[in-house]
């Protein structure tokens, strides 16, 4: 069997041939750790912005963000809202980054599994279960009015659809995926950032899923679930950015208020 080719990342420090089985974000993280080890950055230095790193490595913004989150979880960098990522410690001798499942990987898996689960549920679901989903959509509406972001009704909604498949394997798989949201350090960190940015479940997207299930439309349910979870992935990326931008705007406004009104000496 032919060996899979590794992808070469080119940066200011030259080409880097990463292991062939690494995902792109892992290659970027390993390269950044090598740069920390090699003295490219010192403790306290600010890393280039995500956009610059994406250009430097020829990668997408989500891949760069996943790499930075992996380094943040392991204490190599500190991400300061509205400011950027700063080196907080340097790798020890022979130390390499470790990786758990990321929020983007998890959501990708959910798109695959929960899309098919919704399609299967459409052929099995009862009127009582559809009514239960209606109630959970209403519960999401109520929860979204609370000051603190909560995902109780959201989780119950997705697990209820899994149970409607009448397949214990599907239920167990989707329960495990939700468990990973809080137990994987990378997932927990990004979802915490999203909660701090007040990212909440989108009620309308869940309502579309329910309508497809009510109609026993398997293709429609699959499409609605996949569209919803693709939107979740987009929110994880862009809403956390908006939080950082808003914090920067607030800091700038405060600075102007403190110093901008003076007339000068």
C-alpha positions as CSV (number, residue, x, y, z in Angstrom):
1,X,0.0,0.0,0.0
2,X,1.4,3.4,-0.9
3,X,2.3,5.7,2.0
4,X,0.1,8.8,2.3
5,X,2.0,11.9,1.4
6,X,2.5,14.5,4.1
7,X,1.5,18.0,3.4
8,X,4.3,20.6,3.5
9,X,3.6,23.8,5.4
10,X,5.8,26.8,4.3
11,X,6.3,29.6,6.7
12,X,8.9,32.3,7.3
13,X,11.2,29.7,8.9
14,X,11.1,27.4,5.8
15,X,9.2,24.2,4.9
16,X,7.9,21.9,7.5
17,X,7.0,18.3,6.6
18,X,4.4,17.2,9.2
19,X,3.3,13.6,9.8
20,X,1.0,12.4,7.1
21,X,-1.8,11.5,9.4
22,X,-2.0,14.9,11.1
23,X,-4.9,17.2,10.4
24,X,-3.9,20.6,9.1
25,X,-4.5,22.4,12.4
26,X,-2.2,19.9,14.1
27,X,0.5,20.6,11.6
28,X,0.1,24.3,12.2
29,X,0.2,23.8,16.0
30,X,3.4,21.7,15.7
31,X,5.0,24.3,13.5
32,X,4.2,27.0,16.0
33,X,5.6,25.0,18.9
34,X,8.8,24.5,16.8
35,X,9.0,28.2,16.4
36,X,8.6,28.7,20.1
37,X,11.3,26.2,20.8
38,X,13.6,27.7,18.1
39,X,13.4,31.2,19.6
40,X,11.2,32.8,17.0
41,X,9.0,34.1,19.8
42,X,9.8,34.8,23.4
43,X,7.6,34.8,26.5
44,X,5.3,37.8,26.3
45,X,5.6,38.2,22.5
46,X,2.4,38.6,20.5
47,X,1.8,36.1,17.8
48,X,0.7,37.3,14.4
49,X,-3.1,37.8,14.0
50,X,-5.2,34.8,12.8
51,X,-5.5,36.3,9.3
52,X,-1.7,36.7,9.0
53,X,-1.1,33.1,10.2
54,X,-3.8,31.8,7.7
55,X,-2.0,33.6,4.9
56,X,1.5,32.5,6.1
57,X,0.5,28.8,6.3
58,X,-1.9,28.8,3.3
59,X,-4.7,27.6,5.7
60,X,-8.2,28.5,6.5
61,X,-9.1,30.7,9.5
62,X,-10.8,27.7,11.3
63,X,-7.7,25.6,11.0
64,X,-5.6,28.4,12.5
65,X,-8.1,28.9,15.3
66,X,-8.1,25.2,16.1
67,X,-4.3,25.3,16.3
68,X,-4.3,28.3,18.6
69,X,-6.9,26.8,20.9
70,X,-4.8,23.6,21.1
71,X,-1.8,25.7,22.2
72,X,-4.0,27.8,24.6
73,X,-5.3,24.7,26.3
74,X,-1.8,23.5,26.9
75,X,-0.6,26.8,28.3
76,X,1.8,27.8,25.5
77,X,-0.2,30.9,24.7
78,X,-2.7,33.2,26.3
79,X,-5.5,34.7,24.2
80,X,-6.4,38.2,25.4
81,X,-9.8,39.4,24.2
82,X,-9.5,42.3,21.8
83,X,-5.7,42.1,21.8
84,X,-4.4,38.8,20.4
85,X,-2.5,35.7,21.4
86,X,0.6,36.1,23.6
87,X,3.3,33.5,24.4
88,X,2.9,32.5,28.1
89,X,5.4,29.6,28.3
90,X,8.0,27.9,26.1
91,X,8.1,24.2,25.4
92,X,10.3,21.9,27.5
93,X,12.9,19.7,26.0
94,X,11.2,17.3,23.5
95,X,7.8,18.6,24.4
96,X,5.2,18.4,21.7
97,X,1.6,19.6,21.6
98,X,-1.1,17.0,22.4
99,X,-4.5,17.0,20.8
100,X,-8.0,16.1,21.8
101,X,-11.1,16.5,19.6
102,X,-11.7,20.1,18.7
103,X,-15.1,21.9,18.5
104,X,-14.9,22.0,14.7
105,X,-14.1,18.3,14.5
106,X,-16.9,17.5,16.9
107,X,-19.4,19.6,14.9
108,X,-18.3,18.0,11.7
109,X,-19.0,14.6,13.2
110,X,-22.4,15.8,14.4
111,X,-23.3,16.9,10.9
112,X,-22.6,13.4,9.7
113,X,-24.3,11.5,12.5
114,X,-27.2,13.8,13.5
115,X,-28.2,14.4,9.9
116,X,-28.7,10.7,9.3
117,X,-30.3,10.4,12.7
118,X,-32.9,13.0,11.8
119,X,-33.6,11.2,8.5
120,X,-34.1,7.9,10.4
121,X,-36.2,9.5,13.1
122,X,-38.6,10.9,10.4
123,X,-39.7,7.4,9.6
124,X,-40.1,6.3,13.3
125,X,-41.2,9.4,15.2
126,X,-44.6,9.5,16.9
127,X,-47.0,12.4,17.3
128,X,-46.2,12.5,21.0
129,X,-42.5,12.8,20.3
130,X,-43.1,15.6,17.8
131,X,-45.1,17.4,20.5
132,X,-42.2,17.0,22.9
133,X,-39.9,18.6,20.4
134,X,-42.3,21.5,20.0
135,X,-42.2,21.9,23.8
136,X,-38.4,21.9,23.7
137,X,-38.3,24.6,21.0
138,X,-40.5,26.7,23.3
139,X,-38.2,26.0,26.2
140,X,-35.2,27.2,24.0
141,X,-37.1,30.4,23.4
142,X,-37.6,30.9,27.1
143,X,-33.9,30.0,27.9
144,X,-32.7,32.5,25.4
145,X,-34.3,35.3,27.4
146,X,-32.1,34.4,30.4
147,X,-29.0,36.4,31.2
148,X,-26.9,33.3,31.4
149,X,-26.5,31.2,28.2
150,X,-27.9,27.7,28.8
151,X,-28.0,24.7,26.4
152,X,-30.3,22.3,28.4
153,X,-33.2,22.4,26.0
154,X,-30.9,22.3,23.0
155,X,-29.2,19.1,24.2
156,X,-32.5,17.6,25.1
157,X,-33.8,18.4,21.7
158,X,-31.0,16.6,19.9
159,X,-31.1,13.6,22.2
160,X,-34.9,13.3,21.7
161,X,-34.4,13.1,18.0
162,X,-31.8,10.4,18.5
163,X,-34.2,8.4,20.7
164,X,-36.9,8.7,18.0
165,X,-34.7,6.6,15.7
166,X,-35.4,3.5,17.9
167,X,-31.7,2.7,17.6
168,X,-29.7,2.3,20.7
169,X,-26.4,2.7,18.8
170,X,-27.5,6.0,17.4
171,X,-28.6,7.2,20.8
172,X,-25.3,6.2,22.4
173,X,-23.2,7.8,19.7
174,X,-25.0,11.2,19.9
175,X,-25.0,11.2,23.7
176,X,-21.2,10.6,23.5
177,X,-20.8,13.4,21.0
178,X,-22.6,15.8,23.4
179,X,-20.5,14.5,26.3
180,X,-17.3,15.4,24.4
181,X,-18.5,19.0,24.2
182,X,-17.7,19.5,27.9
183,X,-14.9,16.9,28.4
184,X,-12.6,17.7,25.5
185,X,-10.5,20.7,26.6
186,X,-10.4,22.2,23.1
187,X,-14.2,21.8,22.8
188,X,-14.9,23.1,26.2
189,X,-12.7,26.2,25.7
190,X,-14.3,27.3,22.4
191,X,-17.8,26.7,23.5
192,X,-17.1,28.7,26.7
193,X,-15.8,31.5,24.4
194,X,-19.1,31.2,22.4
195,X,-21.2,31.4,25.6
196,X,-19.2,34.5,26.8
197,X,-20.0,36.0,23.4
198,X,-23.7,35.3,24.1
199,X,-24.1,32.8,21.3
200,X,-27.4,31.0,21.9
201,X,-29.3,28.2,20.2
202,X,-31.1,29.5,17.1
203,X,-34.8,28.7,17.6
204,X,-35.8,29.1,14.0
205,X,-33.3,26.4,12.8
206,X,-34.7,23.9,15.3
207,X,-38.3,24.7,14.3
208,X,-37.4,23.9,10.7
209,X,-36.2,20.5,11.8
210,X,-39.4,19.8,13.7
211,X,-41.5,20.7,10.8
212,X,-39.7,18.2,8.6
213,X,-40.1,15.5,11.2
214,X,-43.8,16.4,11.6
215,X,-44.2,15.8,7.8
216,X,-42.2,12.6,8.1
217,X,-39.9,14.0,5.5
218,X,-36.6,12.1,5.8
219,X,-34.7,14.1,3.2
220,X,-36.0,17.4,4.6
221,X,-35.1,16.4,8.2
222,X,-31.6,15.5,7.1
223,X,-31.1,18.7,5.2
224,X,-32.5,20.8,8.0
225,X,-30.3,19.2,10.6
226,X,-27.2,19.5,8.5
227,X,-28.0,23.2,7.7
228,X,-28.4,23.8,11.5
229,X,-25.1,22.2,12.5
230,X,-23.3,23.9,9.6
231,X,-24.6,27.2,11.0
232,X,-23.3,26.2,14.5
233,X,-19.9,25.8,13.0
234,X,-20.1,29.2,11.5
235,X,-21.2,30.8,14.8
236,X,-18.3,29.2,16.6
237,X,-15.9,30.9,14.3
238,X,-17.5,34.3,13.6
239,X,-19.4,35.1,16.8
240,X,-16.3,34.7,19.0
241,X,-14.6,37.1,16.6
242,X,-17.4,39.6,17.0
243,X,-17.0,39.3,20.8
244,X,-13.3,40.2,20.5
245,X,-14.1,43.1,18.2
246,X,-16.8,44.4,20.5
247,X,-14.4,44.2,23.5
248,X,-11.9,46.2,21.5
249,X,-14.5,48.8,20.6
250,X,-15.5,49.2,24.2
251,X,-11.8,49.5,25.3
252,X,-11.3,52.2,22.6
253,X,-14.4,54.1,23.7
254,X,-13.2,54.0,27.3
255,X,-9.8,55.3,26.3
256,X,-11.4,58.1,24.2
257,X,-13.6,59.1,27.1
258,X,-10.7,59.2,29.5
259,X,-8.2,61.0,27.3
260,X,-10.0,62.2,24.1
261,X,-11.8,65.2,25.6
262,X,-8.7,67.1,26.8
263,X,-7.7,70.3,25.1
264,X,-4.0,69.8,25.4
265,X,-1.4,71.8,27.3
